């Protein structure tokens, strides 16, 4: 599984990147056949609350799953994205199992 992290208009710290890699690596427990995970970090309108946006794109055979969350911190938004993506992966797994 390849993990790609992009930060737009700012530089992500090593600590933040390590946190994101650790969290997204856990997605493989839900679905083994993940090809690529792309994480996009963006600061929406600086100096406001709820301004950290994280979008997560997971490429699996035959489909691409997408989640986007906005929160106060990138860590919190990443947690929300990973939880939401885990649910999507479970649904996708159920669908493929039924065919």
C-alpha positions as CSV (number, residue, x, y, z in Angstrom):
1,X,0.0,0.0,0.0
2,X,1.4,3.4,-1.1
3,X,0.6,6.4,1.1
4,X,1.0,9.9,-0.4
5,X,0.6,13.0,1.7
6,X,0.2,16.5,0.2
7,X,-0.1,19.7,2.1
8,X,-1.4,22.7,0.2
9,X,-0.1,26.2,1.1
10,X,1.8,25.0,4.2
11,X,4.5,22.5,5.2
12,X,3.3,19.5,7.2
13,X,5.5,18.6,10.1
14,X,7.3,15.3,10.4
15,X,5.1,14.5,13.5
16,X,1.9,15.2,11.5
17,X,3.0,13.1,8.6
18,X,4.0,10.2,10.9
19,X,0.5,10.5,12.6
20,X,-1.3,10.3,9.3
21,X,0.8,7.4,8.0
22,X,0.1,5.5,11.2
23,X,-3.6,6.1,11.1
24,X,-4.0,5.3,7.4
25,X,-1.9,2.2,7.6
26,X,-4.6,0.8,9.9
27,X,-7.1,0.9,7.0
28,X,-5.4,-2.2,5.7
29,X,-7.0,-4.2,8.5
30,X,-10.5,-3.4,7.1
31,X,-9.6,-4.1,3.5
32,X,-6.4,-5.9,2.5
33,X,-6.3,-5.0,-1.2
34,X,-5.7,-1.2,-1.0
35,X,-3.5,0.0,-3.7
36,X,-2.9,3.6,-2.9
37,X,-4.0,6.2,-0.2
38,X,-3.8,9.9,-1.0
39,X,-4.1,12.4,1.9
40,X,-4.7,16.0,1.0
41,X,-4.2,18.6,3.8
42,X,-5.5,22.1,3.3
43,X,-6.0,25.2,5.5
44,X,-9.3,26.8,4.6
45,X,-9.5,30.5,5.5
46,X,-6.8,30.9,8.1
47,X,-7.6,32.4,11.5
48,X,-11.0,30.8,11.8
49,X,-12.2,27.8,13.8
50,X,-12.9,24.6,11.9
51,X,-10.4,25.5,9.2
52,X,-8.3,22.3,8.8
53,X,-9.6,20.2,5.9
54,X,-8.4,16.6,5.2
55,X,-9.5,14.6,2.2
56,X,-8.7,11.0,1.9
57,X,-8.8,9.1,-1.4
58,X,-8.3,5.3,-1.3
59,X,-7.8,3.4,-4.5
60,X,-9.0,-0.2,-4.4
61,X,-9.4,-2.6,-7.4
62,X,-12.3,-1.4,-9.5
63,X,-13.1,1.7,-7.4
64,X,-11.9,4.8,-5.7
65,X,-13.3,5.8,-2.4
66,X,-13.3,9.4,-1.1
67,X,-13.8,11.1,2.2
68,X,-13.4,14.8,3.2
69,X,-13.7,16.2,6.7
70,X,-13.1,19.7,8.3
71,X,-12.1,20.2,11.9
72,X,-10.0,22.3,14.3
73,X,-6.9,20.2,13.9
74,X,-5.5,18.0,11.2
75,X,-5.2,15.1,13.7
76,X,-8.9,15.3,14.5
77,X,-9.9,15.6,10.9
78,X,-7.7,12.7,10.0
79,X,-9.3,10.5,12.7
80,X,-12.8,11.4,11.4
81,X,-11.6,10.6,7.8
82,X,-10.1,7.3,8.8
83,X,-13.3,6.3,10.7
84,X,-15.5,7.2,7.8
85,X,-13.3,5.5,5.3
86,X,-13.3,2.3,7.4
87,X,-17.1,2.2,7.1
88,X,-16.9,2.8,3.4
89,X,-14.3,0.0,3.0
90,X,-16.6,-2.4,5.0
91,X,-19.5,-1.6,2.7
92,X,-17.3,-2.1,-0.4
93,X,-16.0,-5.4,1.0
94,X,-19.6,-6.6,1.6
95,X,-20.6,-5.6,-2.0
96,X,-17.6,-7.5,-3.5
97,X,-18.2,-10.5,-1.4
98,X,-21.8,-10.7,-2.6
99,X,-20.8,-11.0,-6.2
